[in-house]
Amino acid sequence: NCFSLEDLAQRFPNAGFIWLRRDVREAAESDLAARYSVHGDALIWNSATPANVDALRKLPPEGQVLENQYEFSRAISEAAAGLAPGRFAEVWYEDFIAWPDGVTQRLAASFDPLKGMQPASLPAFKMLRSAVLSEADRAGIASHMARDPARWQALSWPRPQ
């Protein structure tokens, strides 16, 4: 629903939205691995489709998944900027995996739809890394990011302070 956030916010005026972000490289690797797992082909689109999909399809698969993550982030950030304070919260997947109780408590304390809730203690989690991708796939994603490191900095975890 990353490209529908503005519409969803209008249709559900009392709803809050939590963006569970993930490090852009990890998210791109996961997206590419899903293409292999679901379709057996890195060229078959397997996720939300941005308006510039035709331009993205001209890139190699590693660039497609990385640029699509950029489009997700751009769309969500722009839509979130138009929401009233307290209707939008951002959580990094990596933070949630490392500190599930702390992240849930922060949400319960500061996110309007959850304010005052007493979150239950959550079990420990571990990060999953797809074993489907080859080192060449991972290197292709890293190479695409290396062309313009500043562009990817805000989308990478840990976030710059």
Backbone hydrogen bonds, N-H to C=O, Kabsch-Sander energy under -0.5 kcal/mol:
donor,donor_aa,acceptor,acceptor_aa,energy
4,S,1,N,-2.0
8,L,4,S,-2.9
9,A,5,L,-2.6
10,Q,6,E,-1.7
11,R,7,D,-2.5
12,F,8,L,-2.2
15,A,12,F,-2.0
17,F,87,R,-3.2
19,W,17,F,-0.5
19,W,89,A,-3.1
20,L,18,I,-0.8
21,R,19,W,-1.2
21,R,91,V,-2.9
24,V,155,L,-2.1
27,A,23,D,-2.9
28,A,24,V,-2.5
29,E,25,R,-2.6
30,S,26,E,-2.3
31,D,27,A,-2.4
32,L,28,A,-2.6
33,A,29,E,-2.6
34,A,30,S,-2.1
35,R,31,D,-1.6
36,Y,32,L,-1.7
37,S,33,A,-2.8
38,V,34,A,-3.2
39,H,34,A,-0.5
39,H,35,R,-1.9
40,G,35,R,-0.9
40,G,36,Y,-1.0
41,D,35,R,-1.3
44,I,41,D,-1.2
45,W,43,L,-0.6
53,V,50,P,-1.4
55,A,52,N,-0.5
56,L,52,N,-2.0
57,R,53,V,-2.4
58,K,55,A,-1.0
59,L,56,L,-1.8
63,G,60,P,-0.8
64,Q,60,P,-2.3
65,V,61,P,-2.4
66,L,62,E,-1.5
67,E,63,G,-2.8
68,N,64,Q,-2.2
69,Q,65,V,-1.7
70,Y,66,L,-1.7
71,E,67,E,-2.2
72,F,68,N,-2.5
73,S,69,Q,-2.4
74,R,70,Y,-2.6
75,A,71,E,-2.5
76,I,72,F,-2.6
77,S,73,S,-2.6
78,E,74,R,-2.5
79,A,75,A,-2.3
80,A,76,I,-2.9
81,A,77,S,-1.7
82,G,78,E,-0.6
82,G,79,A,-1.1
83,L,80,A,-1.6
87,R,84,A,-1.9
89,A,17,F,-2.6
91,V,19,W,-3.0
93,Y,21,R,-3.6
96,F,92,W,-2.4
97,I,93,Y,-2.7
98,A,94,E,-1.9
99,W,95,D,-3.2
103,V,99,W,-2.6
104,T,100,P,-2.2
105,Q,101,D,-2.6
106,R,102,G,-2.3
107,L,103,V,-2.3
108,A,104,T,-2.5
109,A,105,Q,-1.6
110,S,106,R,-1.9
111,F,107,L,-2.6
112,D,86,G,-0.6
112,D,110,S,-0.7
114,L,111,F,-2.4
115,K,111,F,-1.1
115,K,112,D,-0.8
116,G,108,A,-1.5
117,M,114,L,-2.4
125,F,97,I,-0.7
138,R,134,S,-2.1
139,A,135,E,-2.7
140,G,136,A,-2.2
141,I,137,D,-2.0
142,A,138,R,-2.4
143,S,139,A,-2.7
144,H,140,G,-2.1
145,M,141,I,-2.1
146,A,142,A,-2.0
147,R,143,S,-0.8
147,R,144,H,-0.6
148,D,145,M,-1.2
151,R,148,D,-1.2
152,W,148,D,-0.8
152,W,149,P,-0.8
153,Q,149,P,-0.9
154,A,150,A,-0.5
155,L,152,W,-1.0
156,S,153,Q,-1.5
